[in-house]
Amino acid sequence: MSNQTNMPLRQGKMAKDEKGNLVLINKEDKAFAINSDLSKIWFMLDGEMSLDVITNHLSKDAQISKNEIKQVLISAIEKLESANLVTWTNQRSNSSETSETSI
């Protein structure tokens, strides 16, 4: 059993376009228009929270079932990932493991 979990990590930056609309800008400097819901999801992708934790937060805020929220969350992350606005990081669930070298 692996003790690592993949965590979504936001990439790029958020800005406003000339009309004041929210956009996400990836490392290739390409801008993507977003709404406030997607901006909230993007901000939550901090590389520290699992999909389940994010789902729980969003479900409480929106008062929508976890199953519905998780489907929306996965779809949003897939779109963000395809735009190079999300990457995945491994987090150890057990930090007591260390690697030592004998001399």
C-alpha positions as CSV (number, residue, x, y, z in Angstrom):
1,M,0.0,0.0,0.0
2,S,1.4,3.4,-1.0
3,N,1.6,6.2,1.5
4,Q,1.7,8.9,-1.1
5,T,-1.3,10.8,-2.3
6,N,-1.5,13.0,-5.4
7,M,-2.6,16.5,-4.6
8,P,-3.7,19.0,-7.2
9,L,-1.5,22.1,-7.3
10,R,-2.5,25.3,-9.1
11,Q,-0.1,26.8,-11.6
12,G,0.0,30.2,-13.3
13,K,-1.6,33.3,-12.0
14,M,-5.0,35.1,-11.7
15,A,-5.6,38.5,-13.2
16,K,-8.3,40.6,-14.7
17,D,-8.6,41.4,-18.4
18,E,-9.2,44.9,-19.8
19,K,-12.9,44.6,-19.1
20,G,-12.4,43.5,-15.5
21,N,-13.2,39.8,-16.0
22,L,-11.2,37.2,-14.1
23,V,-8.7,35.2,-16.1
24,L,-6.1,32.6,-15.3
25,I,-2.7,32.9,-17.1
26,N,-0.6,29.8,-17.6
27,K,3.2,29.7,-17.8
28,E,3.0,30.1,-21.6
29,D,1.2,33.4,-21.0
30,K,-2.1,32.2,-22.4
31,A,-5.1,33.6,-20.7
32,F,-8.3,31.7,-19.9
33,A,-11.6,33.4,-18.9
34,I,-13.1,32.0,-15.7
35,N,-16.0,32.6,-13.4
36,S,-16.0,33.1,-9.7
37,D,-16.8,29.4,-9.0
38,L,-13.8,28.2,-11.0
39,S,-11.6,30.8,-9.4
40,K,-12.6,29.5,-5.9
41,I,-11.7,25.9,-7.0
42,W,-8.4,27.0,-8.5
43,F,-7.4,28.8,-5.3
44,M,-8.2,25.7,-3.3
45,L,-5.7,23.6,-5.3
46,D,-2.8,24.4,-3.0
47,G,-1.0,21.0,-3.3
48,E,-1.9,20.4,0.4
49,M,-5.5,19.3,0.2
50,S,-6.8,16.1,-1.3
51,L,-9.7,15.9,-3.7
52,D,-11.8,14.6,-0.8
53,V,-11.0,17.5,1.4
54,I,-11.7,20.0,-1.3
55,T,-15.0,18.2,-2.1
56,N,-16.0,18.4,1.6
57,H,-15.3,22.1,1.7
58,L,-17.2,22.9,-1.5
59,S,-20.1,20.6,-0.6
60,K,-20.6,22.5,2.7
61,D,-20.3,25.9,1.1
62,A,-22.7,25.1,-1.8
63,Q,-25.0,22.8,0.2
64,I,-24.8,20.2,-2.7
65,S,-24.1,16.5,-2.3
66,K,-20.5,15.4,-2.2
67,N,-21.1,13.1,-5.2
68,E,-22.3,16.0,-7.4
69,I,-19.6,18.4,-6.2
70,K,-16.9,15.7,-6.8
71,Q,-18.0,15.3,-10.4
72,V,-17.9,19.1,-11.0
73,L,-14.5,19.3,-9.2
74,I,-12.9,16.5,-11.3
75,S,-14.3,18.1,-14.5
76,A,-12.9,21.5,-13.5
77,I,-9.5,20.1,-12.6
78,E,-9.3,18.2,-15.9
79,K,-10.0,21.5,-17.8
80,L,-7.5,23.4,-15.8
81,E,-4.9,20.6,-16.3
82,S,-5.4,20.7,-20.0
83,A,-4.7,24.4,-20.0
84,N,-1.5,23.9,-17.9
85,L,-3.1,25.6,-14.9
86,V,-2.9,22.5,-12.6
87,T,-0.2,20.0,-11.9
88,W,-0.1,17.1,-9.4
89,T,2.2,16.7,-6.4
90,N,2.9,13.7,-4.2
91,Q,2.4,14.2,-0.5
92,R,3.5,11.6,2.1
93,S,0.8,10.7,4.4
94,N,3.3,9.4,6.9
95,S,6.1,11.9,7.5
96,S,8.0,9.6,9.9
97,E,9.8,7.9,7.0
98,T,13.3,9.2,6.5
99,S,16.1,8.0,4.3
100,E,19.5,7.6,6.0
101,T,22.9,6.7,4.5
102,S,25.4,4.8,6.6
103,I,29.1,5.7,6.3
